[in-house]
Every structure is written in C-alpha cells, then in structure tokens.
Amino acid sequence: MEMFTEWKFTAKDIAEKPDLFLSGHRACAGCGPATVLRLIMKAIRGPTILTNATGCMEVVSSIYPYTSWALPWLHTAFENAAANASGIEAAIKILKKKGRIKYEHVDVIALAGDGGTYDIGIQALSGAVERGHDFLFVLYDNEAYMNTGIQRSGGTPLGASTTTSPAGTVIPGKLEHKKPIADIMVAHEMPYVATASPYYWRDLITKVRRGLEVDGPAFLHVFAPCPRGWRSDQAKSIELSRLAVETCVFPLWEAINGEYQLSTPSKVLALSPEKKKPVKEYLQVQGRFRHLFTPKYAKMLEEIQRIIDERWQRLLKKCGITQPAAKKE
Amino acid sequence: MKSVVKQEVLALNGDEAVAYAAKQSDVDVVAAYPITPQTIIVERFSEYVANGEVETQFVCTESEHSALTACLAASVTGARAFTASASAGLALMHEMLFVTSGCRAPVVMAIANRALSAPLNIHGDHSDTMAQRDSGWIQIYVENAQEAYDSVIQAFKIAENPEVLLPAIVGLDGFTLSHTLENVHVLPDDVVRKFIGVRQFITVINHEGKAVPFRLDPENPTTMGPIALPNYYFEFKRQQEEAMRNALKVISQVNDEYAEISGRKYGDGLLEPYHIGDAEIGIVCLGSTAGTVKSVVDELRAKGVKAGLLRMRTFRPFPVKGVVEALENVKAIAVMDRSMSFGGNGGPVFQEVRNALYDSQKRPQIVNYIYGLGGRDTNPTQIHGIFKDLQRIIEKGRVENLVNFVGLRE
C-alpha cells in the first residue's frame, strides 16, 4: 500500500543538511525560484545529476568560472531540459549495466521555468514522459519570461501586465488564461504529479522526495514569486506564496497514478470554505495587477475570481471532495 | 606491421552499412528520429536492439532536436552516443549542433545527405550539412557504402581522441548511397571494439579545485554548459578551433591505423587524390559523384588526356595545406558543389578551395559547377563536359563564367 518511504524531518534537520545549491549566485533579492531550488536540494537522497533549462536560475547559478552547484549539473538549451534528462537517464542505465559506473541508482532532476515548460519546453517534456524515463521534472513557475525581461508565457495568469502583454488603455494585460500545465501532465498518465509552494516548505520537500522515489517520470509544479516581474515587495515573496494557496489561485495537490488528492494546506480550505480568501487579496499586492483595481477594468477582476472558483470546484471534484457548506462566496 | 583481418562480405546499402558499423562500435546510447533517407539506419539499429544484438539504450525521441540533445546529454554523462538524420531533421538540430561541439561532446552522427525545403524534396544533395558548416562538427563525406561503414567506425575514434573531443558527421549521399546495395567488407566485432576502445575521459579541475573526469559524475561534480560572459566565452571558442586543427592530424592517423587492420585507406583521410599529381585539368568534389568522376578520368587518361580528381573526404576541418599541394600544379580546376550559397561567390566548397589557393604562387584557373540539387542525376557526359570546359579555359587562359550550373533547364 505504501508507495513512498516514510520520511520524518524537523526544520532543524533540514537546516543542518548541507546546501547543494550554494550561496553566491546572482539571483535578485527576494527571488522565489532561488528559495525553491535551495529547498528542493534538501530532498536529495543520494547520487544525483541535475539538468537546467536556460532561464534565470541557469544564468544566475553558473556564471563561468563560478558555480552554485555542488552536484553534477548540465545546461544545454532552453527547450530541452526533459530531453537532457532522457539522455542522462539512458546513459546511466546502460553504463551501470556495462559496469562502467559504480552507482546502484542515480536520481535525475530537470529544472525549468514556465517558458521552458509551458511553451518552448512542452514538446520535449511530453516526449520524455511518454517514453517513461525515470526522472523528476521541476517547473519553477514565476509566470513569465523573467530572464529576458518579463514577457508573457503560457503560464502568465489572466490580467497580468507583462512587457509583451502590457496593460494599456484598451487592453487590460494578458487576455488569455494560465494553461493548466499540471493537469496536462496528469493526462500523460504518469505516476506522480504534484503542486507545491515554498511557504509550505515541508510539503514541498516531501513532494520532491516523492518525485524522486517514484519509478518513472514525476512532475512537480512549484509556485515561485518573482518580485521584479510581479512588481511585488522583495520581502513578501514567501507571503505571496502563502496567499496564492489561501486564495486557491495555486491549490496544492498530488495526483498519484492519476488519483488526485488535495494536500493539507488546500484541504483545510476545502473542508472550511470560509477560510478561503478572496483573490483580490493576492492580486492587490502585486504591481502587475494594479490596473485591475481601476474602475475601467474592474470587470476583469470579477472574471478572475470566477475562473479561480471554477477551477477550484473542478479540482475538488477530481479529489472527490463535496464541500460541507456549498455556499457561494 | 601488416595484419589485415579476414573480413566477411555483406550486401548492404549505405544506411545499413552505417547501422552495422554503429552496432559494432559498442554504442551506449542511440537517440534518433525518423527521416528519409536516413530512416533505414535507425530501423536496422532498432532491430539489433530488439534482437539483443547490441547493448545500447535506444531512445526514440519526439524530434531531432531532442534526439541530438539526448545524445549530447548521454555523451557528457560518459556514454558513447550515436544518431542519424538528414535535411529538415538536421536543420531542426541546428541549435544543438553548436551546443554539442561547445560542450565538447564526441557524438557521432550519420547524415544521409538530402535537399532542404521548399519545395519539399527528399533526394540527395549537400545543402543540409553545408548549412551546418560552421557548427563546430567534423564533416566527413563518403564515396560509397564501404566507406560509410569504415568512416563511422573511424569517426568514434577521431571524435573521442582527447586532442579532439569534437562531434563528427559522416555524410553519405541520400539514395545514391543510402539506398543502394553494395558489397561491403565488414570487420569482426571484436576487432572493431578493440580498434575504437572504451571511452576515456580527460581530467579537468572542477569548482572545488579537484581534478575530476570530464563527465557528469555524482562523486566528482562538474558544472557543464555554464554561461560564459564576454570575459571567458572567446577562449572557449578558440579552444574549439584548436581542436579542429588537431583533428587534421588525428583523422590522418586514424585513417592509417584503420588501413592496418582493414587494408582500406582513403588518401590521407582528408583528401583522396586520383591521378591529380600530374593532371592538367582536375575536378574537386565530395561524396558519391567522385565515383562517376573517377570513371571519366579513366576514360580520358586512356585517351592520353591528363585529367584528375581530388576527392575531398574531410570538409571540416578543411585541409588547406593538402588542397594547395594537390592542386597548385593543375592548370585548370573545376570545383563541384552540390549545394548553393545563395548570393555568394560560388558554392561553399568552391569558395574555400579558391581561398586556399590564393596564397599559392601558381594560382591555377578555377571554376565552379553547381550540380545535382534535389537529387538531379549527374552523368558521365556532364563530367566530360566539365573537363572539356577546363581544356577551353586553358586554351583561352581565363575563366569566363565563374559559377556554372550543370544539368539545369535555363
């Protein structure tokens, strides 16, 4: 019955575990993805090889002749993190069989941002998952092409102002919805898909470990605020990653062999709907949504709330949860 | 030391010869995607996998871009990696060709040379690999299925040489070679394995100041494919150029070593001269067309005409010295290009051969012929025509049309 090894850890255990994503990298103050990476590295369980798509995290961590990676790490291009992982995994398998490496097992982790996952990277990702390679793909989602200067991606949410979906006098930021990438991955019938947010660090670390333990491909979608791109307070990135969950903008869940289940922080909201916060609270602290708080675009604000509610209800259904009080918010 | 091994003769087309060579080369990872006229290579290789004849991880990727990516990643993880492609597939790999050479991953790739769209055309020419000329890959063009077999084996040994560490393309003409059955002499498996050897790794200093093997190894972490800013990028590129220079020497060495076990030798590995030493009129070309030119040279020589051929086997690195030595005493030279450099001063082979001869005191007359695009047949009559043109050029003492088209409706 138990699919995963029981792993109990305290905050102290995690703090004492040596960092594998080392300090000295060039990430901005308040960078969500950098915190996410540091937490991910706390879940490493043995010999591991990482591969990184082109993007902020690749650039800030590997400026030659420096590196922030205490693990073997490979970057090749933008659209192919999953193909890198395929090649590494295939090599490890055969070299082990031929006795040319001594490791019993090597974990392979691919890291990519939203551009490298939702958009340019989705073909390689879909292919690698279909082929069943044993690797964990981590999407750190800061909801736009931040490395090139905040351009909209398939992961940018409705209404967000970016440099290629600017809020103008006639257009209220991005007109399209955020692609449900994690659901798309579940549709691949892969063994493990989960979402995580760095505020819930214990949940995040546990999910990384589960993604590594699972035999076959695993996909972890991690929420990763970007103060530069979101025009938010550098000191509030972790708070934002809490608000996103509390407003159900970014619910936490796992799909194990296609079976959806809410993770505790979101389950609490499902069981006590009154605790669910209005999306406005999340949007109003970010400059990228500032225009939505002008009378002209107020309708969009309602539209966003409606869509978030709809998606939340659909998720609850998938998780088999019927809310005790089916009150409308 | 003469110790030529007894060899079996198999009826193989060019693609099958390539697959057979890859099978014998103890390849760890093959990642590939189908495209005509390369497909037979991966089909045959899949059969070897399915029948347990190879110890190889075969990854059927969802695109050529991922195929080369997976080969590159496997290679830097320590595997011997092989792929094959053509035309649009190679074009889709374009970005990764540079990354592969930049990461110094000795991946070997067979290309069944084919035209590029549009209009769509599946037949042979050199547009695909010529468009990748500057991507940092070694480029070897073969004349027949036998050479395709021999060259794939050699390519692993060349690419993995610590002085080289560059990826290598073996190009065989689409259909003319890829799909044409020939008798191919094949070496025994163990001889091929021993010839190439197990992959060795150079030692590099990692970020901890520790000497580690140049590969992704959990116990000896290295950061591969970093970002290098203007203060370091240039040095990386200079090193690649150095490796190309070294490849000139290594290709010749491997050609010699291979001759010792197989009895087969392709000139000095870079250039194959055919009656060019005392020739007055000479043709330079790549690939299967050399076979046709050789037969025409034979006919002309029988009539006392001093005709010759210089077959360019290795186009990258470009053997400048050998080209000058072989050609500077020829009075008139025709360079045949099976691809176009639109708007350029002739095709890519012509430009480079002419460039090489600039420093020669003798500066022979030189003219360019674009031929065979999209699989158009090039016959002996046309080759005779080119040699006749060269005789006229000698008589007139000048080249009238620098760039000409062979077998074209105008």
Interface residues (C-beta under 8 A of the other chain):
Chain A: G46 P47 T48 I49 T51 E58 V59 S62 I63 Y64 P65 Y66 T67 W69 A70 L71 P72 W73 L74 H75 T76 A77 E79 N80 A82 A83 N84 A85 S86 G87 I88 A90 A91 I92 K93 I94 L95 K97 K98 R100 I101 Y103 V106 Q123 A124 S126 G127 A128 E130 R131
Chain B: D28 V29 A31 E55 T56 Q57 V59 C60 T61 E62 S63 H65 S66 T69 A70 C71 L72 A73 A74 S75 V76 T77 G78 A79 A81 E95 M96 V99 C103 V198 H207 L216 D217 P218 E219 N220 P221 T222 T223 M224 G225 P226 I227 A228 L229 Y232
